[in-house]
């Protein structure tokens, strides 16, 4: 799904025809989304009964059961599956549902379609509350308290499934093949699509589809499925059912045989480990706490170890703004920024709605205005964003003033799903999740491999904790761990300033980004800043930096100029900490390579950086890294945590492969080889 330099735009909306009875149809493909007679009964019969659900959940040997679907449509199949899973008595596996859709319904059309099913109203309301905007890529929704994962891939089916299959892992236990009829939408039923379905299926996987077309049956047989015909629903005489050749299913991932790679698979571990039951996470800032919570949600017992106090370093600021960037063209940087922002905004909204975070105290998704001074870019993006107003829209200064509550002289972007959060409050919430055991004031620790376990050892040589896998989330201190001295991390000092509540600053109604940022008042006032100081190592507050924060804000809001100038020599509260940054401004999230072995495996890249070397990458068993978030940890940490937890537990990933590669720590070793620097 590599899209570098391609124009960025929303996914196309379907062209809908609505029947008098409220059944949506596609005018583009000349087909309907569900049966006019009884859509509920048809979906249950074709897909749930066809895959022997929920009977298979009761005997499933793994912690998670994954269903793949081609064609999300109105979400009817998903809602019925969720309903059946919810009614299935425990013990049962977590439900992971992955669906691919090239023409996602807009939220208002989805809501209209789902009003036809009153028995699904409660589940439909939760889906609608978190339904993603039509932004290209994968959107992960955590539902039912995190026990149901819905991955919505807004993408062409062949492109998305090829991306997943390129990772040569078998993830899927059952398939719903529910694209429009083969005669009307042949691309959804191509040999390539059905071949990827076979490559992604675990031994013993099943599939069901409403069609009985012979070409589809033959393609699925070629993909490895034993196919048979079954009775159809209603007026349809037959349907197709299939299963992949049965084999013992073990907790270890099953590699998929694949043709020679088209690129060097340095990002795929050559010796994947079994899913862990226990984990160590070193570092209790945003990255570490988010990772601990993501692992614990999967039933893993996590020991969260912190050298000092929880959120004591860069994650200790009282307020931070949920930030993203927009671009007219796709790139790894802009695509990850948008994906992680959307994921974080959805997650935080859930936490506020559930009362897990306190509105106005722990944060507020009150929206955010970003000043932007490039008129040509704003004009271009205004047209592109017209399809996605729930993501962002372009405002002139007058419109910005109305929403922000502060007189503006510049146009910019309005992000309605953004706002401010308290990083310490988030860390406290994640660290208190069931399954997370927090240990503060551990002092410096080092990791040591002993047998099949990782040990956290203190300066006295005592083992503080041991587990099946370990995640290093120590910010700049990650470099202190043996074997990670090659990481190109750079500390950048940042100082914030706290403005007192009250006039004139209390008119601010939303978060505000300019050359710095400012949030509406929290418990301690308005946190604003922050400076970027290279090559400074003092954590003491600096009057020069306070003046810089005040002057930048005055330049962005001239009406506050006099009030801010009067504060320049005041003893305002503030805080200095050190961001952990990378040369390409992307975090480091993924497995830790065995650096000497990786350099030896791909040594030929020194002579030819474009050479394809078929070998998978050598990695440290069960060791992961989550750091380098810079000033955007509020946005990026949750999605990176999900990526690492998915990798450790052998689940479908929440990102396309080109973004996983862009975040992988080993990328810097590979780049250095290609530049003949190692």
N, C-alpha and C positions, 0 to 999 in steps of 0.2 A: 504493500500500500504506500510505497514511497511517492510522495507528492511534491518534493522540493521544487519551488519556483512556479508551481501551477497556481492559477488564480484561485483565491479563496472565495467561497460562496456557500450559501445554505444548500442543503440537500433539496432536490426538487419536490414540490408538493404533488400528491396524486390529484388527477382530475376526476372528481367524484360526480356520480349521478345518484340521486336518492329516490327510492321508490316511495309510493304512497304509504307503504307500511313501515317506512323508516330503514330499509335495508340499503346500505351503501354499495355502489358498484363503481367499477373503474371504467371510465369512458375510453381511456387509453388502451386497455386490454380487453374491453368488452366482456367482463366477467364480474361476478358479485363476490363480496367479502365473506358472506356466510349464507347458509340455506334460508330461503324464504319460508320454508315449511317449519323447521325447528332447528335453528343453528346450534343451540345447546346440545341437543340430543345427537346431532351429527358429529360435532367435535368430540364429545365423549366417546361415541362409538368408534369413530375412525382412529382417533389419536390415543386416548387413554386406554380404551379396551384393546386397541391394536398393539399397544406396547406393554400390555399386561400390568397396567398401573391402576391402583396403588399396590397390587399384590407384591410386585418386585421390591418395593421399598422395605417391606417387612423383613425380607431375607437378604437385603443388600449388605455385603461384607465391609463396605467402606463408609467413611464418615460423610461423604457427599455424593449425591446422585446428579449427574449432569444430563440435561436434555438440550438438544440442538434443534433449531427450527429455521426453515427457510420461508420467510414471509411473515413478519409480525402482524401486519394488517391492523385490525382493531384490538388486538391483544386478547381475543376471546379464548384461544387455546391456552394462553398463559394463565388467565384468571381461573379457568376451570381446573387446570393443573394445580394451581396454588390452593384452590378450594379443596380439592381432593387430598392434597398433602396435609393441609391444616386439619382435616377430619381423620387422618390416619393416626392411630394411636402410637405413642412412643413405646419402645425406642424406634427411631427412624432416622435416616440420614438427612443432613441439610440438603436443600434443593438449590441447584444451580441451573438456571435456565438461560440459554444463549440463543438469541434470535437475530437474523439478518434481514434488513429492510432497506431497499433503495429509495422508496417513496414513502417516507414516514408521514402518517396522518398528523395534521396540526392538532394542537390540544383541543380546540373547540370542536373539531370534527370527531375526534376520538370520544369526547364527552357525549356528543349527540348520538353516536353509534351505540355506546354502552348503556344509554338509557333504556334500550330494549330489554335489558336483563336485570330486573329488580333483585333477583336472588344473588346477584354478584355486586350489588351497589356498594357494600362496605369495602370490598377489595378493590373495586374500580376507583373509589374515591382516593384510596391510598396510592394507587398507580398514577392517577391524574395529578395528585399533589406533587409527585416527584418526576413526572414525565419529562424527558429532556427536550431541549430545543433541537431543531433540525441542523445541528452542527455536525459535520462529517466526523466519523470515527466511532469509537466504542464509548458507551455511557454505562457505568455500573451503578445500579440501584440496589441498595440494601434494604430489604423489606422484612416484615415480621420479626422485628427486633434483631435483624442481621442474620436470621436463619434461612432466609430466602434471598438469593442473589439473582438479579436479573441483569444480564449483559445485553444491551441493545446496540447492535452494530449498524449504524446508519451508513450503509455502503452497498455497492454492487455485490451480489452474492458470490460470484466467482472470485472477485478481488479479495473479499474478506476471508473466505474459506481458504483460498490459496495462501494468504498471509498466516493464518493459523496452522495450516498443514505444513508450512515451511519450517516450523519448529519441531517437526517430527516427534510429536507426542500424541498419544491416544487419550483423549479426554472424555468423549461422549458415550453415554450409556444407552440413550434412546433418541430417535429422530422423529420429528414431525415435518414431513415434506408437504408444505401447504402453500406453494406459490399458485398463481393463477394457472388455469389449465395449460398443459404442454402445448396445445395447438395455438394458444393465444399469447403465451409468454415463454417461448422456447429457451431463452437464455437461462431461466431458473432451473431448467431440466437438462442442461447440456452435459456431455460426457465429462467435461472438466469439473463442473460443480459436483456431480455425483461421484466422481473419482475422489475428490477432496473429502466428501462425506465418508467414504470408506476408509481413507487414510486417517481420519480423526476419530474413528470409532474404536472403542475398547473391545477386546474379545468378548463375545456374548451379547454385544449391543444389538438392539432391535430397531426397526423402523416401521413406520406406517404412513400411508398416503391414500388420498381419496381416488387417485387415478389408477387405471389398470392398463395404460398404454404399453404396448409391447416394447417399444424402443426404450422406455424408462426401465422396464423390467430387465432388459438385456444389459443396459448400462450399469445398473446396480449389481447385477451378477458379475460383470467384469470388474466392479469395484470390490468384490469379495463377499457379497451377501448371498445367502441362500434365500431365494425368492419364491413366494407362493401367492396364489390368489385367494382372497377371502370374500365373503358377501359384502356388497356395498350397502350404503345407507339410502333408504327411501327409494327413489326412482333409479338410483345407480345400481346396476346389477353386480358389479365386482369392484374390488379395491386391491391394492398390493400391500403385502406384509413381508418383512424380511428379518433375517438375523445374521450377524457375522459369525463365522465359525467359532463355536464355543471353545473356551479354554479356561484354565484356572485364572481367576482374577486375584491378583495380589496387590498389597498396598503400594508396591513400587511402580513407577511409571513404566508403561510399555512403549519402547521406541517403535516408530513407524518406519518400515523400509521406504526408502525414497530414492529417486534418481539422483545423479550427481548434483550437488548444489550449484546454483548460479552465482552465489557469492560465498566467501569464506565464512563458515559457520563458527567463528570464534566465540560467539555469544551463547552457544548451546553446550552445556556441560556434558562431557563425554561419559561421565560416571554418575548419573543422578542418584541421590540418596533417598531412602524411604522417608515418607512424611514424618515429621518429628512429633513426639508426644510432649516434650519439654523444650524450653528455649531460654536462653540468656539474651537480654538486651542491655547493652552498655550505653548509658546516657539517657537521662530523664528530662530531655527537652522535648520540643514538639515532635521531632523525627522519632526519637526513641519511644515516647509515650504512645504516639499513633501506631507504631509498629507493634508494640506490646499489646495494644487493644485489638489490632487486626489479627494477630496470632491467637489471642485468647478467645476471640469470637469463634474460632475454629476448634475449640475444645483443648487447646494447648495450654499447659501450665507454664507461665512466663515469670521469670525472676528479672525484675527491672532494677538495674544497679546504677547508682549515681555517685560520682566521686564526692559531691557536696550535697546541696539541697535541690529538691525538685525545681525545675525551671530556673536554676540559679545563674545561668549564663545568658546566651543571646536570646533565649525564649522567655526572659524575665521582664520584658517591657510591659507596662500596664495595659497598653492598647497597641494594636496593629491593624492595618487595613488589608482586607482581602483584595488582592491585586491580580490583574492580568494585562496582557498586551494584545492589540489587534494588528493585523497586517493584511495587506491586499494579496499577499502570496503565501502559500504554504511553506513552512520550514519546520525543522524539528523544534526549534526554540519557540516559535509562535504557536505551533500545534500543541506542544506540551503545556505551554502557559494557559491556553484556552481549555484544554481537557482537564487540567488539574484545578483550575478556577471553577469550572462547572461542577466538578466532583465535590470540591470543598463547599461550595455554596449550597449544593443539595444536602450534603451531610449536616452542615450547621443548621440549616432550616429545620431538618428533622429533629435535631437536638433541642432547639428552641421550642418547637411545637410539642415535643414530648415532655417539656419541663426539665430536661436534663441540664440545660443552661438557662440562666436567669436573664430575661430580656432587660436591657439597660444597665445591667450590672456586669454580666459576663460578656456582653457584646450586644450588637443590634444590627440586623441586616436591613438597614435603613436606606440602602442605595449608596452609590459613590459617583462623584463627578470627577473626571480626569480632564484637566485643561489640555488642549492640543492646538498647536499654532500652525499646522500645515493645512492650508485651506483646500488644496487640490486633493489631498488624501482624505480629508473629512467629506468632501463632496462625493468622492468615489465610494467611500465606505457607507455613506448615508443610504445610497441605493442598495448596496449589498445587505445592509442590516434591516432593510424594510421587511424582509421575510422573517427576521428573528428579533422582533422588538423585546421579547422576554430576555434576550441576552444583552443587547445594548442598542442605543440610538444616539444620533448626533443632535446636540443642542446648540442653539445660538446663545449669546450671553443673556438675553432676556429670559429664555426658557430655563437656563441654568440657574439664574437668580431665583426663579419661582420655586424650583425643587430644592435648591441648596439653602435658601434663606439668607444668602450673602450676595451682595452686588458683585457681578462678574464683568470683566472687560474682555474676556476671551471665550471662544467657543470650545467645545470638547465632546467627550463621550459620557453618556449616562449609563451606568450599570445598575439596573434595579435589584439584582440579586446579590450585590456586594454590600459592604458595610464594614464594621469594625468588630474585633474580637479581643478578648483578654487571653494572651497565650498562657499565662499561669493557670487560668481557670480551665482551659482546655486540657492542659497537662494533668491537673488534678482529676478531672473527669475520666480521662483515659486510664490513669494510673489506678483508679478505684474499680475498674471493670472486674467482674468475676473472672478468676483465673490469673490475675496480675498480682504479683507480690512485690511491693516496692521496698527497696533497701537504700536509704540515703546515707550520706557521709561514709561511704565505703573506702574513700581514699583512692589513690591511683591503683588501677588493676591491669593485669596483663592476661591475655588468653593463652591457653595451652591445650594442645590436643593430646588426649590420652585414650587409646583404644578407639571406641566409637563415640566418644563424648568430648565436649568442650568444657574446660575448667576455667573459672575466673579466679585468679590467684592475686593476693594482695602483696604489698611490699615486704611483708614478713614471710612470704612463701606459703601462707596458709590458703587453702582452697575455700573461697567464699561461697561459691555455687558451682553446679555442674548441670549440663543439659545436653540434649541431642544436637541442637543447633545453636548458633550464636549470631547476633546482629550487632555490629559496631555502629553506634549513632552518637559519637562523641564530638561532633563538630571538628574544630581544628585539632583537638587532642587525638583524633583518629590516627594521626601520623605517628603517634608514640607506640602503636602496636607493631609488633615484629612483622616484617614482610610488607609493610604498607608505606615505606619511606619513599616510594616512587610516586605517590599520589600528589598531583599538582594543586594542593589546597593553598589558599591564601587568606589570611585573616585581614579583615577590613574593619577598622574601628568605626562605630557609629554612636553618636550622642543624640539623645532626645531631650526635649524641653517640655515641661508641664506648665501650661497656662492656667491661671485661676479660672474657675467657673464664674459666670456673671457677664455683664455687658462689657464690650460689645460682642464677645465671643459666643454668648449663649444663643445668638440667632442662628448658628449653624445647625441645620437639620439633618445633614447627611455627611458621610465621609467625603474627604476632599483630597485629591492628588494634584500636585503641581510639580515643581522641582523637588518638593518634599511631600509630606502628607500631614493631615490633621483630622482628628475624629471629634464628633460631639462629646461632650463631657462625660467621663466615667466617674467612678467613685473618687478619684484623686484629681479630677480636673481634665483638661484637654491635653492628651499626649500628642506632641507634634515633633517633626524632624524629618529625617534624621541625617546627620552628616555622613560623608564617606571620606575617611582619613586613611590613606595608604601609609605604610611604614611608620605607624605610631603604635606604641605598645602600652600606653598608660591608660588605666581605667578611671583615672581621676577626672572630674568634671572640668571642662575647659571654658572659660568665659568667651574666648574667641568663637567656639562652636555654638555657644548659646546665641551670640549676636548673629551668626550666620543663619541659624534656624529662624530667628525673628525677622531678619531682613529678607530672606527668601519668601516667607509668608506675606510680608508687607508688599513685596513686588507682585505677588499673585492676587492679593486682595487690597488694593490701594486705599479703600475706605477705612481699613484698620491701621493705616500707616502711623498715625499719631499715637494711637494706643500702644502699638508694638514698640515704637521708638522709645516711649516712656519706660518700657520694661527692660531695655537693653543692659542697663547697669544694675538691675535688680538681682537679688539672690534667688532666682527661680529654681525649683526642684528639677532634677533631670537624672539621666542614667546613661552610662557609657558601657558598651559591650562590643564584642568582636564577632562580626558575621563570618561564616565559613563559606568561601566562594571558590568557583572553579573557572578556568580560562574561557570555557564556552558558555558560562552562565547557566548551565544545566546541572541539576543535582547528580549525585552519585547514588544509584539505587540498583542493587542486584547482587549476584554472587561475587565473591572475592576470588580473583584468579590466583593460581599458583604461578607467580610472576616468572621465575626462572624457566619453568616447564613451558609456559605460554610463549616466551621469547624464543625458546628452542624450537617449538612446534611450527611457528610462523616466521622463522628466520629468513626464509626466501623473500618475504615482503621487503626486505632491505634493498634488494636489487630491482624488484618490480612490485610497486604498491598495489597494482591492479590484478595481480596474480590471484587466481582462485585456488585455495588449498582446501582439500576436502575434509581435513581432520576437524573434529569437534574440539572444543576448548578444554584445557586442563584447569580445574578449579579446586579450591580448598573445600573439602567435604563439609557441607552444612554451615558454611560461613558466609555472611552477607554484610553489606554496607549500606547505610542510609544517612547521607550527610551532604554537605555542599549546597544547602538551600539558599544561601545568601540572605537577602532581605524578604524572600517570598515563601518562607516556611509555612505560613498560614494557608497558602494556596496549595503548595506542592507536597507537603509532608503526608497528608492522608492518602493520596493516590500512590505515592511511592511506597507507603506502608502496605497498601493492598497488593501492589505489584510483587513485593518481596514475599508476603504471606502466600500469594498464589503460586509463586515459584517454589517455595519450600514445601507446599502441600500438593503440588502437581495438579493444580486447577487451571482452567482456561484463564489467560491473562486479561487484565483490564485495559491493555493498550495494544495497538498494532505493533508488529515486530520492529519497524524502523524506529519507533519511539523507545521501545525497550532497549534496543542497541544504543540509541543516543544517550540513555541514562546509565548504561552498564559501566561499572568502574574500569573494566578492561579496555575500554575504548582508547584510553590515553596510551596504553602500551602498544596497541595496534597502530595508532597514529604515529607514535615515535618510530616504530619499525618502518612504516611507510616513508618516513622522512629521514631514515637512516640515522636516527639519533640514539639508538640502543643496539 
